[in-house]
Amino acid sequence: MSGTSFTVLSFVISVVLYYVQFRNDPSKRGKMIANWVSMVFGVIIGAIATIQGIAEMTNPKTIATTTTTA
């Protein structure tokens, strides 16, 4: 589930805050487009990480342990 938290904190919040701050500045248009593209990429990667995390929680890999006796 850390994929979801990482995605929201790193990609979504930063892009939204940048947009709110500079939405009326036409000189920042190129950076805004790059930010939105990086957000989409980050959300896709975050969704994959979340799905993978859920899959591992529902089907954990078992680790064989051995015991030795003296």
Protein Blocks (a to p, Z undefined) as FASTA:
>chain_A
ZZmmmmmmmmmmmmmmmmmmmmmmmklmmmmmmmmmmmmmmmmmmmmmmmmmmmmmmmcc
ddddddddZZ
